[in-house]
Amino acid sequence: MRLVTGKISHESNTFSVIPTDLEAFRRRGYHCGEDILSAFADTNTPLGGFIDGARERGVQLLPTVAADATPAGPVTRSALDTLLAQLLDGIRKSGNPDGILLQLHGAMVTEDSEDGEGEILAAIREEVGEDLPIVATLDLHGNVTERMVSAATALIGYDTNPHVDGRARGREALDCMWRIVRGEIEPVMVRSQPPIMPHPLRVRTDTGPLVDLLNIARSWEEEPGILDVSVFGGWPHVDVRDAGLSFLALTDADERLARTAVEELSEEALCQLEEFRPQTLVDLDEAVERAVGASSGPVILAEIGDSPAGGSSGDGTHTLRALLSAGADDVAILVKDPEAVAAAEDAGVRGSFSMRVGGKTDDLHGEPTHLAGAVRALTDGIYVNRGPMSTGVTVDVGRTAVIRTGQRFDVVLTERRISPVDPQVFRQAGVDPAQKRIVVLKSGGHFRAAYTDMAAEILDVDVPGVTAADLTSFGYSAVRRPVFPLDEDI
Ligand SMILES: [Zn+2]
């Protein structure tokens, strides 16, 4: 069996002013041809799972392009056209493959399209015709559309958030493709979409309303004829018609069964509507007071409004400023600021540093904040994820400088935005978050996979930004209405 494979992945945020051009993909991860297999073998990613399954089953993978950009504003038309052309070109050159196996996200929008993955899948379908199977994995934050469902043969979503099952879902997708190609199954997919657009804080899979919904999905999967049931929390920080919760059932040629399963899930979600309201938010002042006064650490302050994994600037200063003025000590915090990194490099290790840092991308994430201290470390910012998410993947956060101010208050300045889901981002710079009293993470929830065990306490801090918790504060115009929580009456 020969399968064309690849990945074009982006979680877009239409409230972010940061453009996602081809260069943004090059910075984060852009692999072509055979290089893809060496980059993703033995990683906890869907591509890693494809590679595992291919090895075991003797499938030949024909890699095309694997591109991923840090979440930000819509993808430029020319970037998507370039990546899609590479993928289509790979398909043309592959010589009658048995199927197309992809890692996609599900919440990509472009400058001129609400549905990036729908476009990718439809373009491939047009290229390969009606009969060739197209199977793709999607992120739990995907906003699944009818266009995606009708173009693909099978779509398989993550079951975990934080996402620690990428490799397992990739393996499942390869096994599904294996059975399709051998004529053992004929997948039918049905989607349902309740009028609910939850904030990511309420689409965790260890607590909150998704726990029950996933249990229902798992019990449906035990029914004969059901191949897979996916629960998508969706992604609310894109103003598109289909933003939010959806369910997808995959059956063996039984549309009625698939429809029954997803309709039950939609009804159950509506019964739990109030559960989708964020419930753990703490005001910044209270969070700082609790962190400074805590008897043990580390206390994790999660900056909900400034999550680069959701498209924010990663240079927010609200919490930095509050901790500095509270005289906090023994802190680790990460701020993206290439200009400040360059200044730290000019000063050199042990040199003195004094300038305004952060708050330089837009007017939502706080003002640049004066920081004075000594340069403690300078690194190249390249490390390998050791935590449970995307384990084994090499990350390049750009040149990095650690500025120490006050009593062990370490500000890790990076050239690039990063979702600090893996503690290696601190450790590569010589800062061990487990040993700190206060750790500030610009992350909405993915950090929990690696930090929960080390944390004395975790506080979801309600700071402003393009991933802020109060969705009613954003100016939506395209999302379907009525929708929770924008409309109280649904
Ligand atoms: Zn996600």
Boltz pocket constraint, residues with backbone or C-beta under 6 A from the ligand:
constraints:
  - pocket:
      binder: B
      contacts: [[A, 139], [A, 140], [A, 141], [A, 163]]
      max_distance: 6.0
